[in-house]
């Protein structure tokens, strides 16, 4: 059965949570949240801590299974960030992690036991979207496009 959608989503979640752990020592109280996580998003958006954000957008055959196009967002949010230097530093780290031609191995990390190497995707476009504002917060996303394949 083809569960590649779950594998890609869980791979993005794992990749982003790993980035939160890796970058945590460089950014005081750094948090991370999937924008679609309705349980934690409200609490984290009300926080004054810097946050790494991500959102899985789509997976479609390109042109069909087992070849796929993946679209997702990665970004950051800061509060009371004069001149947006913290936001810019976080954005730069995200940009480096998702540079064009970076290859990400896909696995299923949604269960108790990880199943690795079920496919891959390669970043083909990484575009910085305009900054958004929410009260005292600055939010900036990269729109990421990738092409990949499910292992048969």
PyMOL commands that set and color helices and strands:
alter all, ss='L'
color gray80, all
select helices_A, chain A and resi 4-26+38-46+82-97
alter helices_A, ss='H'
color red, helices_A
select strands_A, chain A and resi 31-34+51-61+67-79+103-108+115-128+132-134+137-150
alter strands_A, ss='S'
color yellow, strands_A
deselect
rebuild
show_as cartoon
